[in-house]
Amino acid sequence: MDIKNMRMIGFIVVIGLVIVGLNFMPDQQADVKVKKQSKDRRIANIEAFGRLYGLVRYFHPSDEAAGLDWNRFGVYGVAKVKDAANEQELKAALEELFLPIAPTLSLSLKGEKPQKQAKIKSTDEVIAWQHYGPPGNGTRNFQSKRMKTTIANGEAAYNEEMLFPAFPKPGEKYEGSLGKSIKVSVPLILSMENGKTLGTTEKSWEAFEKLMEELINSEANLTTANEDYRHAGVIATWNVLAHFHPAFTNMAYEDVNNQLAISLKNAADDQTREEYVETLSSLMLVTNDGLASLSFLDITKDFRRLPFMADIVEDQLVFTVAPPYTDFKTGDIIETLNGVEAKAYIESIANTIPGSRQFKLWRAIDSVMDDEKTNIVYSRDGHKREAEFTERDLNYIDEFNRIDNFKMLGDGVYYLNPTMNAIPALEMNKEALLHAKGIIFDMRGAGLDDMVYAKLQELITNKPAKKPLELVMQVIYPYRKDADFKDFFMPEPLLAEETFKGKLVFLSYSGTLGRPEHFLNYVKDNGLGTIVGQPTAGAHGTYQSYPITLNMHGIMTGTETFTREGVSNYSVGVQPDIQVNRTLDGVRDGVDEYVEKALEVIRGS
């Protein structure tokens, strides 16, 4: 298998579309030629559709837009616009698609006056979109809603049902372009009467009902083999990133803006599902969002894995766990993977993964174990050997050969792994842990649930401690214009009457992400223990899941995280107090050098 097909790309990608509204309907449906256009013409057409898709989906508050099946519409719309021969045909196709959804939207070609709009009745009751964090699948952490309010003294009045105070001004529109020659005007706030948005006409409603019928009858079982399906997924992903990813506020607009056309071109060339996942993952690269690697795990991962674990030790790729039934041994050096020098192979995969440097390398190495067929040349004592894997092992192999999530290490020292279903062990051994000389908390993983998190917070200190600073973006305008950041709500930890009395040491490494990493940020900020190991992944913002296509979903971070001093550690990670570098001797002897260093800290040696 070549490197490209090996690439493990688990990234998220987000959905965002461009909203624009006309209050007139064309007298006839757009007459778009069906002659297949050049690739560049097609990409330009689809890109214009994609930008308008996001504007209308996420920022135009019409009842029609709120009731549309946007996943189906994405595929349907791509097919309708892709073969427009010129800008005039493209404009007509976009009007045919979007005026039934956004009747007050306006499109015009460069150099021509926008068509005169019919006057819409204005009322004191209005509606607009508010986004508290990125939109996506149902979650209690983030909300995207059309919010109603009234106009008082020429301004939208704040009420307690609103997600936050910011609100578009009466009559406010988004004015922009969809390419080189099509201009767009999209109302961001609409008047309401009798519980319905105004602007809909009899003609527009008939066209909307026809559109809904066509979407219902459209093919629901499309796969990545369909080019329109692939393009729709790129459009959905790009829009969520462009409008709602918190990291983009610190990135050049051009980096985000130009990525849509690049990804659409790549999707047109994709021949396999794996190549399409790679395209979506590459789109996410610009965010450096390590949490995106949790996307597509149902496609790229299962419980069957190659029967070993590996790591870079003393600047070499090394087997760190090897079952007894294999010919290779722990500590053997991996020379090549599928005919490519091992470290170069890992680097090639790492370059496709968003996130911090340390996380990219960890994720790239981990992805090798997901391959179904791998050729490995390895060496021991200077002698090279070869192993060919054609079937994956059905047994789970732990990266550090861990078996127990709790154990006594002697001399009043205990080991607890909170990332491995720790509540039973924590409750059963609570008294011993409270009075222990020291506790080693193994945070080398991603599986820390909220219950364990809260319990540890409760027992680690009975003094008020500063919560990790986590900011969520509040959005009312496209492309994050004037977005406001607010402290993300987290409940105050309970304070137990009795807390751990001994020394507390926390193990970390580049695969520590999500809630365990978030907890280490809390420990670091408040000086609640000693962190031993490697820098964490830099991917511990609260995540959001979102739909990409009819049957694909992505993951993204919905918040940006900061240290106590106010410095962002997004894609940086929590730095250990004491660094641990694995050694070949330690690996070959089966020693967990992280735990050994933690014991030194507790015992004061």
N, C-alpha and C positions, 0 to 999 in steps of 0.2 A: 504494500500500500504506500502511495507516495505521501509526501508531507502534507500536501493540501488536503487530501482526504482524511488525514490523521487529525487535523486540527480540531481541538475540542473547543467549541465556541459556545459557551453557555451565557449568553448575554441578553441582557434585556434590551428591550427596545420598547418604545412607547408610542401611543397613538395620539396624533394631534392633527386637526384639519382646519381649513381656512374658510371663514364664514363671510358671506357677502349677500346683500339683499336688494332686489329690484321690486318696485311696486307696480310693474306692468308685466304683461305676458306677451310673448311674440305672437303675431297673428297666425303663424303657421309653425309647426314643429320644425326644428333645424334640419336642413337637408344636407347631411354630411355624407360626402362621398365615401364609398367603401373601399376604394382603391388603397392598397397597402402603401404606406408612406415609408420614407427612409427612416433609419433608426434614430437619427438626430431629431427629425421632425416629430417622430412618435414620442421620444423622451421629453421634448419641449411641451407637447400637448399634455402628456400625463403629469408633468411637473406643475403646469398651470392648474390642472384639475386638483392635484394634491394640495396645493396651497389654499385654494378656495374651500376645499373639503374641510380643512382644519378650522378655518375662520368661521364657517357656518356651524360646524358641529359643536364647537366649544365656546363660541362667543355670540352667536345670533340667537336670541331667546324666543323665536316663534314657536307656537304650539306644534307646527309641522316638523320643525327640526328636532324638537324634543321627543316626538313619537316615531322617528325614523329608525329602521334597522341599518345602522351605519356600516356594519361589516359587509352586509350584502350590497349596500349601495356603493361601497368602495370598488368592488369587483365590477359591478354593473356600470359605474361611471367611467372607469378606465376603458372598458370596451367601447363605450359611446364616443369618447373624445380622441382616441389614439390615432385614428386615421383622418383627422381633419387636415385638409391640404394646405391651409393658410390660416392667418390670424382671424380673418372674417368668419371662416367656417368654425374655427375653435370657439370664438365668442358666441356664435349661434348655438353650438353644442353645449357650452357651459350654461347658457340661459335656459335651454330646454331642460337641463338637469336640475338646476338650482332654483329657478324662479318658482316652481311649485313648492319648494321647501322654504324659501326665503323670498316672499313676494316683494319685499321692499328693498331688495338688493339691486345694485346698479353696476353694470359693466359698460365700458366704453373703450374704443380704440384710441391710441395715442394720436393727438391732433384733431380729434373730433369732439364735439360737445356731447356730454352725457345726455341721454334721452330725458326729456322732461318727465318728472314723476308726478303721478296723481297725488293730490293732497290727501293726507291721512288725518282722520280725526284725532285730536289730542285730548287726553284725559288726565286726571290727577293720579290715577292708578297706573303704575308702570312695573316692568319686570326686566331683569337682566341677570346674566350669569355671574356667580361668585365661585371661585375655586380656592379652597383651603387645602393646599397641597395638590399633587397631581391627581387627575381623575383616573378611574380604573375600576377594577372589580370591587364589589362591596367590601368596605372596611370601616372600622370604627375610628381609625386614625385620621383619615382624610375625607373631605366632602366636596362635591361639586354639585351645586344646585342653582336652579333658576329661582331667584328671590324676588318677592313682590314688595313694593313699598308705595308710598304716596309722595307727591310733589308738594313741597311747602316752601313758599318764598323763592320759587325758582330752583330749588335744590331737592335731591332725593333725601327724604327723611330717614334717619336711622331707626330701626325697630329691633326688638330683642330676638326676633326670629332670624335676622340676617346673620351670616357667618362672621362678618366683620364690618366695620363702618364704611370702607371704601366702596364707591358705587359710581357707575357712569353718570355723566351729567345728562339732563334731559336733551334729547335729540342728538346725542353724541354718536359719531360713526367712526369706523376704521377706514382710513383712506390709504390705499397702497396700490401695488401692481402685482400682476400674476406672471410677469415675464417682461419681455422687452417692449411690448406694445399694448397690452391689455391692462386698463386701470380698473380698480374695483372700489366700491363704496359699500360698507357693510354696517347697518344700524346695530349698535351694541345695547340699545335700550328701546323697548317698545311700549306703547300705551295699551291698556287693557280695558275691556268693557264686558260686563256680564261673565267674568271669569275667563275670557278668551282674548288672545292677542289680536290687535288690529293690524290691518294691512292686507289680509286675505281677501281675494275677490272670488266671484263665482267661477271665473275661468281658471284662476290659480288652484282653487280647491278641486275642480274636476281633474286638472292635470296631476295634482297630488294623489288623488284617489287612484288614477291610472298608474302612476308610478308605484304606489304601494302594492297594487295588484301584480305588477310586473316583477317586483322584488320578491313577493311571496312565491311566484311561479318560477323564479330563477333557480339555477342549479345550486343545491345546498351541500353537495358532497365533493366540492372541488378540492384538489390537492396542489402541492407545489409544482406538479407537472404542468399546471395551467399558468401561462405567463401573466394574465390579468390578475389572477389570485396573488401571484408573487409581488406584482407592482402595488396592489392594494395593501399588502402587509407592510411594504416599505413606507408607503404614504402614512399609514396609521402610526408606525413607529416614529418616523421623523417628526410628525406633528406633536406627539406627546413630548418628545425631547425638546423640540424648538420652543414650545410654549410653556413647558412646566418643569423642566429639569433644573434643580436649584444650582447646580455647578455651572450652568451656562452663563450665569450673571457675571462670572469672572473670565469668560472666554470671548475671543473676537467673534463678532456676529458673522463675519464672512465664513469662519470655520464651520459654523452650524448651517448657514444659508446654502453654501455650495454643496453640502453633503447629500442633499435630496437628489439632485441630478446624477451625482456619482453612483449612489446606491441603486437608483432606477436603472442605470446602464448595466451595472453588475447583475441585477436581478434578471434582466433580459437575456443575459448569457448563461445563467445557471442551468445546469442540466440535471442535477440531483437535489434531493432534499438537503443533503449535507452541505452542498454548495450554497443553497439558499440560506441555511442557518448561518453560514459563514458571512454572507452578505449582510444579514441583519446584525450580526455581531460586529462587523466592521463599522457599521453605522453607529453602533454604541461606543466604539473606541474613542471617539472624540470627547466623550464625557469622562473617561477614566473611572467609570463606576464599577467597582468590583462586585457589587451586589448583582449586577447584570449577569454575572456568570451563573446565577441560579436559574436563569431562563432556560427553557428547552431541555431541562433535565429528563423529562419524560421521553425525549427524542434521542438524546445523546448518552444517557446513562441508564443502567439497570443494576440489579444486585450481582450480576455476573461480572467478575473482574479478573484480569490476569493475576496469576498467583504469586504476587510479590509486591513490595513497596520499595520506593527509591527516594533518594535525596542527594543534593549536592553536598559532599563532605570533602573538606580539604581540596576544594576546587575540582572535584571529580564527581561524576554521576555514579552512585554506588547503590547496590542492593542493601536496604536497611532492614527488611524483613523477608525471609525466605523460608517457606515451609519445608519440613524434613523430607518430603517426597519429591523434591525437585533436585536437579543436578547442581544448580548454582547454590552458593552459600551467602549468608549475610556477610557483607564486607567485600564481596567480589565487585570489581570495577566494570561498569558498563562502558564499552569502547564505542560501539556503533548501534544505532537503532535504524532498522530498515535500510542499511547500507550507508547511512549518514553519520558523521562523527556525533557522538551522543549529545554533547553540550550545544553544538550548532543546531541539532534537531530540536532540542528543548527551546532554544532561543527563537527558532522559527515559529513555534507554536505560541510562545509568550508574546510575540509581536502582534498576534491577532486578538489578544485578551485585554480588556480595559482594566485599569486598576493601578495600584502602586507597583513599583519594581519588584518588591519581594512577593507580592501576591501573584503577579503574572508568572513568575518562575514556579511558585508552588502549584498553581493551577495547571500550568503546562505539564509538569511532571505527573500530577495526578491524572491528567487526561490520557496519558499513555496506557494506564491500566484499564481504560475503557475500550481499547481497540480489540477487534475480534481476531486480528492476525498480525503478528509482530515478529520480526527477525532481530535477535539480539546477539551481538558478539561481545563477550565479557572476558575478563582476565583474572587469574588468580596466581600469585607467585610468578608473574611474568609470562605465564602460559595462557594463550587465548583459546577460548572455547565458544561454541555456537549453540544457541537455543532457538527453536522455531515454535511459536505458539499459534495454534490453529483453533483452539477452543478455550473459552474463558472458564475460570474456576467458579464453582457455585458457592464457595465459602467466603464469608466476609473476613478480610484481613485488616486488622487495626494498624494504623500507620506507625504506632510506637509499641506494637505488640502488647497492648493493654488488655487485661481480662476483667479485673475487678474495678468497680467504681468507688470502692471504699476498702481501705486496709490499714492495719496498724504497722507502723514502721519501727516500733521499739522506742524505748526511752521517752515515752509520752508524746510521740510525734505520730500524726495521722495523715493519711492521704485521702482526698475526696475529689472525685471528678464530677463537677456540677453539670457538664455537658452530656452526661450519660444517665438520665433518669435518677437524679440524686435525692429526691424527696424522701423515699423510704429509708435510705441509708442515713440521711441527715436526721430524720425523726427518731430512728431506732438508736442512734448513737449520740444524740444531742448532749446528754450529760457529760459524756467523755470528751466530746469536742469542746464544750464550754470551758473545761478545766485542763485542756491539753497544753503541753509545753509549746507545741507548734502545730500548725495545720498547713499542708500543701494543697492548694486548690489548683487542679489541672484544668486550665482554660484553653487547652489546645484542641479546639473544635468549634462547631457553630451551633450546637444543639442546646442552648440554654433557654428554657421557657420562662414566661413571666412569673410563674409561681416560685420557681427556684430563685430567680433574680430578686424578687421581693423578700423571700425568706433570708437570703444572704445579707441583703441590705439591713434587715431587721436585727440580725445577730452580729453584724460586724462592728457596729458602734451604736451607743445610745445617746450620742451627741448630735445635734443638727449638723448635717453635712450638705455641701453644695451639690445639687444635681448636675449631671453633664449638660452643658449648654448645647441645645439642639434647636435649630431655627427652621420654621416651616414658611414656605412662600405663599403669599396671598395675592391672587391674580384676578384682575378684571379686564385686562387689555391683552391683545395678541402679542406674542414674542416677548412676554415678560415686561412690557413697558410699564414703568412706575410701579413695579411689583414691590410689595412690602414684606419684610421678614419679621416674624414674631416668634417669641419663645414658645416652643412646642410643649403643650401641656403634658406633664407627667405627674402622677400622684405622689405626694410626699410619703417617704418610707415610714413605716411604723417603727417606733423605738421600743425595743424589748427591755424588760427590767434587767435581764442578765445577758451579757454578750461574751464573745470569745475572749479569753484572757491571755492566750499565748501569742507567739509570733505568727504572723500570717504571711505566707509566700504564695504568689500567684504565677503559674507557668503560662508563657505566651509564645506564639510563633506566627509565621506568616499566613497560616491557615486559620488563625483566630479572627473571626469576623462575625458581624451581626450582634446578637445580644451579649455573648461573652466578651466581645471587644468593647461594647458599650459599657459593660460592667467594669472592665479594666480602666476605662477612661474615668469612671467614678472613683475607683480606688486611687488612681494616680493623682487626680485633682485634689483629693482630700487626705492624701498621705496615710491611707488605711492599711497599707501593707507593702511588701517588697515584690516588685515584678521581676521575674527571672526568665530569661530566654532570648527570643528574637522579637523585632518589631512586628506588631500585628498588621493585619491586611489593609487597614485604612478604609473599611467598608462597613461602618456600623450605624449609619443613619437608619431611621425607621423606613422599611421598604413598602413599595406599592406594587401590586400585581395588576396587569392591564391586558386587554385582548389585542392581539395583533391581526389575526385573521379569524375565520370561523372556528378554527380548532387549534390555534396556537396562542400562547400567552407569554408575556415577558415580565421581568422584574426590574425595578429601578429604585434608587434611593429617593425618598420623598422629602428628606430633610438634610441640612448641612450641620455637621458636628464641629464643636470647638473645644479647645482646652480651657482651663480655668482663667488663663490670661487672655482669652478671646482670640486665639490663633486657630484658624481652621486646620483640622487634622483629616479632612477629607482626602482620600487617596494618599495619606501619609502614614497614618497608623499611630498607635500608642507605643512609645519607646520604653524598653525595659530599663529597670534600674541597674540590673546586672546582666551583661550579655553572656550568652552561652553559644559556643561554636562546637558542633559535633566533631568528633575525631574518628579516624579509621579504626584505631585501637578500641575505642569505646563501642563503636558499631559492631565490630567483630566479636567483642566480649559480651555483647548483649546488654550493655549498661545504658540505662536511661540517664544521660548526662544532665538533663534538665532537673530531674529529681535529685541527683547527687549534689548539684549546686545548691538547690533549695535546702537540702539537709545541712550543708555547710553554713548557710545563712542562719538557720534556726539554732544550730549547735554552737554558733559563734566561732567556727574554725576558719 
